[in-house]
């Protein structure tokens, strides 16, 4: 039973009726039923009904919260923000940025403490508390927690009735209504409650909450809002609220109002008992508590250890007074940080699909959903007639600034830049009023003073001591720039004029046709050419528009595959580093060429249907025709770039882009020209594995990759499970250097046994499979029909593993090459294995070098490789750089393999084997009479000595690093 059900049960038990009523909960249906034990019938208590319904309503989690798993309730994840009481005189000086850390001499208050009567307030009157703060400081969350706590009887217990209202809902009401009707309209069970009649002083037990007062147009002038003391008198909702605040209507009732900074003066000072500012999380300890409540939700979670490490890394980054610490002053950015880390580290294949673009879009919907930018119109004007989308205003101002920054590779902006790009061309009083509201309420949400000047600001600007501003989180700049472009806000003046004229002519085209038909009998035919030109104009605009969409696609491809960014870390690692910081060598100074690799990925993600639906709710519409045109154009650009060699980091970024698109058809068409994906040395995570599998799953069943290289990717057994769908499309699979243990062989065995598997080559070098793992893996040989090359080099087989392999070889007729080098295999086991290979119909090569073989054993292996009959196949045995007194024809491949892998092997053991090679070469050279053969031996000896010197140099360097561990941090 989840926490919500437990909390409901606790609530019902705590509020059990005194008359002996019993409450039962049916978990299967979520229904409640009551059994009356008293002998006389009784009406249900409306306040108990009210508490139960409020608790259920306010416990509801939005869709964005369910991505964390859905097994926690609001009270388990709540951290109290800093709330400070302010004097009326302090209000004017509090409109500064919430990111500016201030020293507070006053203690933090709770909402309950704000409703304690002071000496300055008259008896018999309720308190009016005004709680204000910037966007994202947590006003709505505080209200939600307050309501839930009141329902369970913890705080504000002296109020018998709590009635919350959304001012956005009230602003939509156009008809007159009384206070009691306004309450019963939302809470029908309170329709006849005596506490709202206005008789006596019963209203002292009532607390009204009005959340988001800036969305109502309140007018306290007597001529605009008549006085009223009757709860049953019908008035405009704004007039009812004004009279409540005036204390003409239910003067004993207390009121809590939440509002933005710009609306502070909407309520005259004389009607406010207390001012309180909600300041967010002002110190790292509050931020850490929030991260802990989000990321460490269950102590028995299998990811608990990883989550604890993430919290510690976050805390270290916050303590460094980083830019992230400044952003996390706002609880909203703490939520965004947790959402991204949860996305990066706790991917669940059973959970709904999530994308990075979707997280940022959801973040903006949580903070700006339904938000509008008011124009100061009259109170009786419907809200739709004088409000515009706040998010669209953000795109046209802050998005424009972000786009200019990406265009010119800038992350910091001066006050002059802000003045130029945000409202620099406003002219009318209405525009200036909207700009003032925007600067006060919203601008600080996106932009913050720079606290890491060496990282974000060029040297010349640092010397000028000019204050610089950066985006609260770097990725927000790229998201808003992408949104600005995709919405078409970067059109030239000609394109905008063309669009407007085209729409106007298109709307008038039917009227023009009608007029032409009427006057056709009186006007010469040549004049019709003028009217036909009008019909052509919309078609001309469509061509211009399609060229614009093509340029967007070209920009996406160009930004995706910039040469100077080719060897940066992949984009997901960059996102993680922006949150957790870089631990180790730090960049000493500002880099002029800041990579904006998320920018094209966000452009693709914004075209995804789910994101477009959310943006539509925010007032930002992306047309389906626009999506189709951009998608059609981006396809050819991506295919063109993929025909060029790309480093692993760029390929990983491409996979992320295709994943963010969530367009299976586009993905399949782009990958149709891809035959190899090399992700070697990419730090794979569960998310990256899921992305790779999701992208390859979009291709048809007949599509196969010739090569998938996942060597040195830090793969785990859980990641292999996520990669299973990808393995079905691979012919040559490289899993070398991943520390896969015996448990991973269970999954690899099942992959090879899968009827859809087409794996021909499987490389498992340098994975500690051991004998037990090899035994499990080899169980797949009898039924597998595709494997031709198997590399088990340095996997800890030993003699027993080699003997097991020899027994099973005859059960698999397709194998052609077998690599069991560096496996501590002795002479006897090696001879038995080579005999089994010689009897095999198709095996032609066996790798056995770097095993503790004696000289006699090596010679025997060479002899055993010769076929028994003239029709038999010779088995090439690679055991050393020599074969008896001659040079092995495979000496060069052996040394190449050793050079490639020596850094990860036991240096002492490899050195010992190389010295054995030198001894064999020296003995063989002495047996040669020919000068040319001696020179050939010298050449091979030189190669072995170079390999030995390389190994010794690496060993010396590692010892130096161990002695001076701080050397790399200077």
ZALUMPA-427919 format. One line per 4 residues: number of its first residue (from 1); their letters; for each residue x, y, z of C-alpha. Coordinates in steps of 0.2 Angstrom, whole numbers, m for minus. Last residue first. Layout:
NUM> a> X,Y,Z | ... .
This chain:
970> xxxx> 239,110,m50 | 227,95,m49 | 237,83,m59 | 252,83,m47 .
966> xxxx> 241,80,m32 | 244,61,m33 | 263,63,m32 | 270,45,m27 .
962> xxxx> 256,36,m36 | 258,47,m51 | 276,43,m52 | 273,24,m50 .
958> xxxx> 260,25,m65 | 273,34,m76 | 287,21,m72 | 275,7,m77 .
954> xxxx> 270,16,m93 | 288,18,m97 | 292,0,m94 | 277,m6,m105 .
950> xxxx> 283,5,m120 | 301,m2,m117 | 295,m20,m119 | 285,m16,m134 .
946> xxxx> 300,m8,m142 | 310,m23,m137 | 298,m34,m145 | 298,m24,m161 .
942> xxxx> 317,m24,m161 | 318,m43,m159 | 307,m44,m174 | 319,m34,m185 .
938> xxxx> 334,m44,m178 | 326,m60,m183 | 323,m54,m200 | 342,m48,m201 .
934> xxxx> 346,m66,m196 | 335,m73,m210 | 344,m62,m222 | 361,m67,m216 .
930> xxxx> 357,m86,m219 | 365,m98,m207 | 351,m97,m194 | 352,m107,m177 .
926> xxxx> 359,m92,m168 | 344,m82,m173 | 332,m95,m166 | 340,m94,m149 .
922> xxxx> 339,m75,m149 | 321,m75,m154 | 316,m88,m141 | 325,m78,m128 .
918> xxxx> 317,m62,m134 | 300,m70,m134 | 303,m76,m116 | 307,m58,m111 .
914> xxxx> 291,m53,m119 | 282,m66,m108 | 290,m59,m92 | 286,m41,m97 .
910> xxxx> 267,m47,m99 | 267,m55,m82 | 275,m40,m74 | 263,m27,m82 .
906> xxxx> 247,m36,m77 | 236,m31,m91 | 226,m15,m94 | 241,m5,m102 .
902> xxxx> 246,m20,m112 | 231,m21,m122 | 235,m13,m139 | 253,m17,m138 .
898> xxxx> 250,m35,m135 | 238,m36,m149 | 250,m28,m161 | 264,m40,m155 .
894> xxxx> 253,m55,m159 | 248,m48,m176 | 266,m45,m181 | 272,m62,m176 .
890> xxxx> 260,m71,m187 | 272,m78,m200 | 281,m86,m185 | 300,m84,m186 .
886> xxxx> 309,m100,m188 | 319,m111,m176 | 304,m118,m168 | 289,m108,m172 .
882> xxxx> 293,m90,m166 | 283,m75,m161 | 274,m86,m149 | 258,m97,m148 .
878> xxxx> 248,m93,m163 | 242,m110,m169 | 236,m110,m187 | 225,m126,m190 .
874> xxxx> 229,m134,m206 | 213,m142,m214 | 212,m160,m219 | 213,m167,m237 .
870> xxxx> 231,m172,m236 | 228,m181,m219 | 233,m178,m201 | 233,m159,m203 .
866> xxxx> 248,m149,m196 | 243,m139,m181 | 249,m153,m170 | 267,m149,m175 .
862> xxxx> 265,m131,m170 | 257,m136,m154 | 271,m148,m150 | 284,m135,m153 .
858> xxxx> 275,m124,m141 | 274,m137,m128 | 292,m142,m129 | 297,m123,m127 .
854> xxxx> 285,m123,m112 | 268,m114,m112 | 263,m102,m98 | 250,m93,m109 .
850> xxxx> 255,m76,m117 | 251,m84,m134 | 237,m96,m137 | 227,m89,m152 .
846> xxxx> 219,m103,m163 | 216,m101,m181 | 208,m112,m195 | 192,m119,m187 .
842> xxxx> 180,m125,m200 | 178,m144,m199 | 184,m146,m181 | 196,m161,m179 .
838> xxxx> 211,m149,m179 | 202,m138,m166 | 199,m153,m154 | 218,m157,m156 .
834> xxxx> 222,m139,m153 | 212,m139,m137 | 220,m155,m131 | 237,m148,m134 .
830> xxxx> 233,m132,m124 | 226,m142,m109 | 242,m152,m108 | 254,m137,m111 .
826> xxxx> 246,m125,m98 | 233,m112,m100 | 235,m96,m89 | 222,m87,m100 .
822> xxxx> 233,m75,m110 | 227,m81,m127 | 211,m90,m129 | 206,m83,m146 .
818> xxxx> 196,m95,m158 | 194,m93,m176 | 182,m102,m188 | 167,m107,m178 .
814> xxxx> 152,m113,m189 | 151,m132,m184 | 146,m130,m166 | 144,m146,m156 .
810> xxxx> 162,m152,m160 | 169,m137,m150 | 160,m142,m134 | 173,m154,m127 .
806> xxxx> 188,m142,m131 | 179,m128,m123 | 177,m138,m107 | 196,m142,m108 .
802> xxxx> 201,m124,m110 | 190,m119,m95 | 198,m132,m84 | 215,m127,m89 .
798> xxxx> 213,m108,m85 | 198,m98,m92 | 203,m81,m83 | 196,m70,m97 .
794> xxxx> 212,m64,m104 | 207,m68,m122 | 190,m76,m124 | 188,m71,m142 .
790> xxxx> 175,m80,m152 | 174,m79,m171 | 162,m89,m182 | 145,m87,m172 .
786> xxxx> 129,m89,m183 | 121,m106,m180 | 119,m106,m161 | 111,m122,m155 .
782> xxxx> 126,m132,m149 | 137,m117,m144 | 125,m109,m132 | 131,m119,m117 .
778> xxxx> 148,m111,m120 | 143,m95,m111 | 138,m104,m95 | 155,m114,m95 .
774> xxxx> 164,m98,m99 | 156,m89,m84 | 161,m103,m72 | 179,m104,m79 .
770> xxxx> 182,m85,m76 | 172,m72,m85 | 184,m58,m79 | 182,m48,m95 .
766> xxxx> 199,m43,m103 | 194,m50,m121 | 175,m53,m124 | 175,m52,m143 .
762> xxxx> 160,m60,m151 | 160,m61,m170 | 146,m68,m181 | 131,m62,m171 .
758> xxxx> 115,m64,m181 | 103,m67,m166 | 84,m68,m170 | 83,m86,m164 .
754> xxxx> 90,m81,m147 | 103,m94,m141 | 117,m81,m143 | 108,m68,m133 .
750> xxxx> 103,m81,m120 | 122,m86,m118 | 126,m67,m117 | 113,m65,m103 .
746> xxxx> 120,m79,m93 | 138,m74,m97 | 135,m58,m88 | 134,m67,m71 .
742> xxxx> 152,m73,m74 | 159,m56,m73 | 160,m41,m86 | 174,m30,m82 .
738> xxxx> 171,m20,m98 | 188,m22,m107 | 181,m30,m123 | 163,m30,m128 .
734> xxxx> 165,m30,m147 | 150,m37,m157 | 151,m41,m175 | 134,m45,m183 .
730> xxxx> 123,m34,m174 | 104,m30,m175 | 98,m42,m162 | 111,m35,m150 .
726> xxxx> 102,m19,m149 | 86,m27,m142 | 98,m35,m128 | 106,m18,m124 .
722> xxxx> 95,m15,m108 | 100,m32,m101 | 119,m28,m105 | 117,m12,m95 .
718> xxxx> 111,m22,m80 | 126,m34,m81 | 138,m19,m81 | 147,m10,m95 .
714> xxxx> 161,2,m92 | 163,7,m110 | 181,0,m113 | 174,m9,m129 .
710> xxxx> 157,m6,m135 | 160,m8,m154 | 145,m12,m164 | 150,m19,m181 .
706> xxxx> 141,m25,m197 | 125,m17,m191 | 109,m26,m197 | 93,m21,m204 .
702> xxxx> 80,m34,m209 | 70,m33,m193 | 66,m15,m198 | 75,0,m188 .
698> xxxx> 66,8,m174 | 73,m4,m162 | 91,3,m166 | 86,19,m158 .
694> xxxx> 78,12,m143 | 93,0,m140 | 105,14,m141 | 95,26,m130 .
690> xxxx> 93,12,m117 | 111,9,m116 | 115,28,m115 | 102,29,m100 .
686> xxxx> 110,14,m91 | 127,22,m92 | 141,20,m105 | 157,30,m102 .
682> xxxx> 162,31,m121 | 179,22,m123 | 173,14,m139 | 157,19,m146 .
678> xxxx> 159,13,m164 | 143,11,m173 | 145,2,m190 | 134,0,m205 .
674> xxxx> 125,17,m206 | 116,21,m222 | 99,14,m216 | 102,23,m199 .
670> xxxx> 95,40,m206 | 79,31,m213 | 76,21,m198 | 77,36,m186 .
666> xxxx> 66,47,m197 | 52,33,m197 | 54,30,m178 | 52,48,m174 .
662> xxxx> 55,51,m155 | 66,66,m160 | 75,65,m143 | 81,47,m147 .
658> xxxx> 87,53,m164 | 97,67,m156 | 104,56,m142 | 110,43,m155 .
654> xxxx> 118,58,m165 | 127,63,m148 | 134,45,m146 | 140,46,m164 .
650> xxxx> 149,62,m160 | 157,55,m145 | 163,40,m154 | 172,50,m167 .
646> xxxx> 164,52,m185 | 170,46,m202 | 160,54,m215 | 145,46,m223 .
642> xxxx> 136,51,m207 | 137,69,m212 | 127,66,m228 | 114,55,m219 .
638> xxxx> 111,69,m206 | 109,82,m219 | 97,72,m230 | 86,68,m215 .
634> xxxx> 86,86,m208 | 76,92,m223 | 61,80,m222 | 61,83,m203 .
630> xxxx> 61,102,m204 | 47,102,m217 | 36,89,m207 | 38,99,m191 .
626> xxxx> 33,115,m199 | 18,107,m207 | 13,100,m189 | 13,118,m183 .
622> xxxx> 23,123,m167 | 12,133,m155 | 19,142,m140 | 4,147,m128 .
618> xxxx> 10,136,m114 | m3,123,m117 | 3,122,m135 | 21,120,m128 .
614> xxxx> 15,104,m118 | 7,97,m134 | 23,101,m144 | 33,92,m131 .
610> xxxx> 22,76,m133 | 23,77,m152 | 42,78,m154 | 48,93,m164 .
606> xxxx> 55,101,m148 | 67,86,m146 | 75,90,m163 | 79,108,m158 .
602> xxxx> 84,102,m141 | 97,91,m149 | 103,105,m160 | 106,117,m145 .
598> xxxx> 113,103,m133 | 130,104,m142 | 133,122,m138 | 152,121,m136 .
594> xxxx> 160,137,m129 | 174,143,m141 | 182,157,m131 | 187,146,m116 .
590> xxxx> 188,155,m100 | 202,151,m88 | 211,138,m78 | 200,123,m83 .
586> xxxx> 200,111,m68 | 210,95,m66 | 200,83,m54 | 182,83,m50 .
582> xxxx> 172,93,m63 | 155,99,m57 | 140,88,m52 | 127,98,m62 .
578> xxxx> 137,105,m77 | 146,88,m77 | 130,78,m79 | 125,89,m94 .
574> xxxx> 143,87,m102 | 142,68,m99 | 125,68,m108 | 133,78,m123 .
570> xxxx> 147,66,m126 | 164,72,m121 | 172,84,m133 | 182,77,m147 .
566> xxxx> 172,83,m162 | 168,100,m155 | 180,109,m166 | 174,100,m181 .
562> xxxx> 155,105,m179 | 144,90,m182 | 128,94,m172 | 129,112,m175 .
558> xxxx> 130,110,m194 | 116,97,m194 | 104,108,m183 | 109,123,m194 .
554> xxxx> 105,114,m210 | 88,108,m203 | 84,126,m198 | 89,132,m216 .
550> xxxx> 77,119,m223 | 63,126,m213 | 67,144,m220 | 67,137,m238 .
546> xxxx> 50,129,m234 | 44,146,m229 | 50,155,m244 | 41,141,m255 .
542> xxxx> 25,143,m245 | 26,162,m247 | 27,160,m266 | 11,149,m265 .
538> xxxx> 2,163,m254 | 7,176,m267 | 1,166,m282 | m18,171,m279 .
534> xxxx> m14,189,m279 | m5,188,m296 | m21,180,m303 | m30,196,m299 .
530> xxxx> m17,207,m309 | m19,194,m324 | m38,196,m324 | m35,214,m331 .
526> xxxx> m31,206,m348 | m48,198,m349 | m57,215,m351 | m69,219,m337 .
522> xxxx> m88,219,m339 | m94,201,m340 | m80,195,m328 | m86,208,m315 .
518> xxxx> m97,195,m305 | m84,180,m306 | m70,192,m302 | m79,198,m286 .
514> xxxx> m82,180,m280 | m64,175,m284 | m58,190,m274 | m69,186,m259 .
510> xxxx> m62,168,m259 | m44,175,m259 | m47,187,m245 | m41,175,m231 .
506> xxxx> m26,170,m242 | m22,188,m246 | m21,192,m227 | m11,177,m223 .
502> xxxx> 1,180,m237 | 3,198,m232 | 7,193,m214 | 19,180,m219 .
498> xxxx> 28,191,m231 | 30,204,m218 | 37,192,m206 | 49,185,m220 .
494> xxxx> 54,203,m224 | 58,208,m206 | 69,192,m204 | 63,177,m195 .
490> xxxx> 71,172,m179 | 54,170,m170 | 51,154,m181 | 44,144,m166 .
486> xxxx> 59,132,m170 | 72,146,m169 | 66,153,m152 | 63,136,m145 .
482> xxxx> 81,131,m149 | 88,147,m141 | 77,144,m126 | 84,126,m124 .
478> xxxx> 102,131,m127 | 101,145,m114 | 92,133,m102 | 107,121,m104 .
474> xxxx> 119,133,m95 | 108,133,m79 | 104,150,m71 | 108,158,m88 .
470> xxxx> 122,171,m86 | 124,189,m81 | 139,200,m80 | 143,215,m69 .
466> xxxx> 157,225,m76 | 173,224,m67 | 182,230,m83 | 196,217,m80 .
462> xxxx> 184,203,m80 | 177,209,m97 | 194,208,m105 | 197,190,m98 .
458> xxxx> 181,183,m106 | 167,178,m93 | 160,161,m90 | 173,150,m82 .
454> xxxx> 184,163,m74 | 169,173,m68 | 161,159,m58 | 148,169,m48 .
450> xxxx> 139,177,m63 | 123,187,m59 | 108,176,m63 | 96,175,m78 .
446> xxxx> 81,164,m80 | 71,166,m64 | 78,183,m62 | 69,189,m78 .
442> xxxx> 52,182,m72 | 43,193,m58 | 51,210,m58 | 58,211,m76 .
438> xxxx> 42,204,m83 | 31,216,m73 | 41,231,m79 | 41,224,m97 .
434> xxxx> 22,222,m97 | 20,240,m91 | 32,246,m104 | 23,237,m118 .
430> xxxx> 6,245,m112 | 14,262,m111 | 19,260,m129 | 37,260,m136 .
426> xxxx> 46,244,m132 | 61,242,m143 | 74,237,m130 | 62,226,m121 .
422> xxxx> 75,212,m118 | 88,212,m132 | 96,229,m130 | 93,231,m111 .
418> xxxx> 100,214,m107 | 115,217,m118 | 118,234,m109 | 117,225,m92 .
414> xxxx> 131,213,m98 | 129,196,m105 | 138,179,m102 | 137,163,m111 .
410> xxxx> 143,169,m128 | 147,158,m144 | 141,172,m156 | 125,162,m162 .
406> xxxx> 123,154,m146 | 122,170,m137 | 111,178,m150 | 99,164,m148 .
402> xxxx> 99,165,m129 | 95,184,m130 | 81,180,m142 | 74,167,m130 .
398> xxxx> 75,179,m116 | 64,191,m126 | 53,183,m138 | 54,166,m129 .
394> xxxx> 49,174,m113 | 34,183,m121 | 28,166,m127 | 30,159,m110 .
390> xxxx> 19,173,m103 | 5,170,m115 | m5,186,m117 | m18,194,m106 .
386> xxxx> m31,207,m110 | m45,198,m118 | m43,181,m111 | m44,188,m93 .
382> xxxx> m62,194,m96 | m63,213,m92 | m72,217,m76 | m56,220,m67 .
378> xxxx> m50,233,m79 | m35,231,m89 | m17,231,m82 | m9,222,m96 .
374> xxxx> m7,205,m88 | 6,193,m94 | m1,175,m93 | 3,160,m83 .
370> xxxx> m7,145,m87 | 8,133,m86 | 23,144,m81 | 32,135,m67 .
366> xxxx> 26,117,m70 | 25,120,m89 | 43,126,m89 | 49,111,m80 .
362> xxxx> 39,100,m91 | 47,107,m107 | 65,105,m98 | 61,87,m94 .
358> xxxx> 54,84,m112 | 69,90,m120 | 80,78,m109 | 68,64,m115 .
354> xxxx> 57,52,m105 | 48,36,m111 | 36,29,m98 | 44,17,m85 .
350> xxxx> 47,m1,m88 | 64,1,m96 | 70,11,m80 | 83,24,m81 .
346> xxxx> 90,29,m64 | 106,38,m68 | 103,51,m82 | 85,54,m80 .
342> xxxx> 86,54,m61 | 100,67,m62 | 89,77,m74 | 74,77,m63 .
338> xxxx> 85,81,m47 | 92,96,m55 | 75,102,m62 | 68,100,m45 .
334> xxxx> 82,110,m37 | 79,123,m51 | 61,125,m45 | 67,127,m27 .
330> xxxx> 75,143,m31 | 92,146,m23 | 96,131,m33 | 102,143,m47 .
326> xxxx> 115,151,m36 | 122,134,m30 | 123,129,m48 | 134,144,m52 .
322> xxxx> 146,137,m40 | 148,142,m22 | 160,128,m19 | 148,121,m6 .
318> xxxx> 135,118,m20 | 147,107,m30 | 152,97,m14 | 134,94,m10 .
314> xxxx> 130,88,m28 | 144,76,m27 | 137,70,m10 | 120,68,m17 .
310> xxxx> 126,58,m32 | 135,46,m20 | 120,43,m10 | 110,40,m26 .
306> xxxx> 123,27,m32 | 122,18,m15 | 103,19,m15 | 101,12,m33 .
302> xxxx> 95,m6,m27 | 82,3,m16 | 81,m3,2 | 82,14,9 .
298> xxxx> 69,21,m2 | 67,39,m8 | 85,44,m8 | 85,55,m24 .
294> xxxx> 70,67,m20 | 71,68,m1 | 90,69,m2 | 90,82,m15 .
290> xxxx> 79,93,m4 | 89,91,11 | 105,95,1 | 97,111,m5 .
286> xxxx> 92,116,13 | 110,112,19 | 117,122,4 | 110,138,10 .
282> xxxx> 96,151,5 | 83,139,m1 | 68,149,m7 | 66,166,m1 .
278> xxxx> 47,167,4 | 44,185,9 | 32,188,23 | 21,203,25 .
274> xxxx> 9,204,40 | m7,212,45 | m11,219,27 | m27,229,24 .
270> xxxx> m18,246,29 | m4,242,16 | m15,243,1 | m17,227,m9 .
266> xxxx> m11,228,m27 | 5,235,m20 | 14,218,m19 | 8,213,m37 .
262> xxxx> 25,214,m45 | 33,203,m32 | 22,189,m35 | 7,184,m24 .
258> xxxx> 1,173,m10 | m13,178,1 | m18,170,18 | m34,176,26 .
254> xxxx> m41,176,43 | m59,177,47 | m66,188,60 | m70,202,48 .
250> xxxx> m83,191,39 | m86,204,25 | m81,222,30 | m63,216,34 .
246> xxxx> m56,226,20 | m48,209,14 | m64,200,14 | m72,216,5 .
242> xxxx> m59,215,m9 | m62,196,m11 | m80,199,m14 | m77,213,m26 .
238> xxxx> m65,202,m36 | m79,189,m37 | m92,201,m44 | m106,203,m32 .
234> xxxx> m121,193,m25 | m125,196,m7 | m126,180,3 | m110,183,13 .
230> xxxx> m117,201,18 | m104,214,24 | m103,223,7 | m94,239,2 .
226> xxxx> m94,243,m16 | m79,240,m27 | m76,253,m41 | m82,268,m33 .
222> xxxx> m75,263,m16 | m58,261,m23 | m50,244,m18 | m48,238,m36 .
218> xxxx> m42,220,m37 | m37,213,m54 | m35,195,m51 | m20,184,m58 .
214> xxxx> m8,193,m46 | m17,185,m31 | m9,168,m35 | m16,158,m21 .
210> xxxx> m30,165,m11 | m31,155,6 | m46,158,18 | m45,153,36 .
206> xxxx> m60,151,46 | m61,149,65 | m64,167,68 | m79,166,57 .
202> xxxx> m90,161,71 | m89,178,79 | m108,181,79 | m117,177,63 .
198> xxxx> m108,179,47 | m116,164,39 | m99,156,34 | m96,146,50 .
194> xxxx> m114,139,50 | m110,128,35 | m125,128,22 | m115,126,6 .
190> xxxx> m100,118,14 | m102,100,6 | m103,109,m11 | m85,114,m10 .
186> xxxx> m81,123,m27 | m98,131,m31 | m101,130,m12 | m88,143,m8 .
182> xxxx> m92,155,m22 | m111,153,m17 | m107,157,1 | m97,172,m4 .
178> xxxx> m110,179,m16 | m109,178,m35 | m109,189,m50 | m105,181,m67 .
174> xxxx> m89,183,m76 | m79,169,m66 | m62,166,m75 | m53,177,m62 .
170> xxxx> m59,165,m48 | m50,151,m56 | m34,160,m58 | m36,166,m40 .
166> xxxx> m35,148,m34 | m45,146,m18 | m42,137,m2 | m55,136,12 .
162> xxxx> m48,130,29 | m61,127,43 | m59,123,61 | m44,135,63 .
158> xxxx> m35,132,79 | m27,117,72 | m16,128,61 | m3,114,60 .
154> xxxx> m4,95,63 | m23,91,61 | m21,79,46 | m31,90,35 .
150> xxxx> m21,105,41 | m5,97,36 | m11,94,18 | m17,112,17 .
146> xxxx> m1,119,22 | 9,107,11 | 0,113,m4 | 1,131,1 .
142> xxxx> 20,129,3 | 21,121,m14 | 11,135,m22 | 23,148,m15 .
138> xxxx> 39,138,m19 | 52,151,m24 | 50,147,m43 | 43,164,m48 .
134> xxxx> 48,177,m36 | 41,179,m18 | 26,185,m8 | 16,179,7 .
130> xxxx> 3,192,12 | m5,188,29 | m22,196,33 | m26,192,51 .
126> xxxx> m43,190,58 | m52,204,68 | m60,202,85 | m45,210,94 .
122> xxxx> m35,223,85 | m18,220,78 | m3,229,85 | 0,218,100 .
118> xxxx> 3,203,88 | m9,188,84 | m1,172,79 | m5,168,61 .
114> xxxx> 13,170,54 | 19,157,66 | 8,144,57 | 16,149,40 .
110> xxxx> 33,145,47 | 46,157,51 | 65,159,47 | 74,168,60 .
106> xxxx> 79,187,57 | 97,192,56 | 98,187,37 | 114,189,28 .
102> xxxx> 110,191,9 | 114,180,m6 | 109,188,m22 | 100,174,m32 .
98> xxxx> 83,181,m27 | 87,196,m38 | 82,213,m31 | 64,218,m28 .
94> xxxx> 65,218,m9 | 70,236,m7 | 52,243,m10 | 45,230,2 .
90> xxxx> 56,235,17 | 44,249,23 | 30,237,26 | 40,227,37 .
86> xxxx> 46,210,32 | 44,192,40 | 56,180,33 | 52,163,25 .
82> xxxx> 66,151,20 | 60,136,11 | 53,121,21 | 58,104,13 .
78> xxxx> 44,94,6 | 48,76,m2 | 39,65,11 | 24,77,12 .
74> xxxx> 21,77,m6 | 19,58,m7 | 31,45,m12 | 30,30,m23 .
70> xxxx> 27,38,m40 | 44,33,m47 | 53,49,m50 | 44,52,m67 .
66> xxxx> 28,53,m57 | 32,71,m52 | 30,78,m70 | 13,70,m72 .
62> xxxx> 6,80,m58 | 4,72,m40 | m13,73,m32 | m11,74,m13 .
58> xxxx> m20,91,m14 | m36,84,m21 | m36,69,m9 | m32,79,6 .
54> xxxx> m45,92,2 | m58,79,m1 | m55,71,16 | m54,87,25 .
50> xxxx> m70,94,18 | m79,77,22 | m73,80,40 | m79,98,39 .
46> xxxx> m96,93,33 | m99,81,48 | m110,67,41 | m128,68,47 .
42> xxxx> m133,56,61 | m145,41,62 | m148,35,80 | m142,18,86 .
38> xxxx> m124,22,84 | m113,10,75 | m113,18,59 | m103,10,45 .
34> xxxx> m95,21,33 | m88,18,15 | m73,24,6 | m69,19,m12 .
30> xxxx> m51,17,m19 | m57,2,m29 | m45,m11,m24 | m39,m3,m9 .
26> xxxx> m56,m3,0 | m55,9,14 | m66,7,30 | m72,20,42 .
22> xxxx> m80,16,58 | m93,28,66 | m94,28,85 | m102,44,88 .
18> xxxx> m86,53,91 | m82,53,72 | m65,47,68 | m54,62,63 .
14> xxxx> m37,53,68 | m43,37,60 | m48,45,44 | m32,55,43 .
10> xxxx> m21,39,46 | m30,29,33 | m28,44,21 | m9,44,25 .
6> xxxx> m7,26,22 | m16,27,6 | m5,41,0 | 10,31,6 .
2> xx> 8,17,m5 | 0,0,0 .
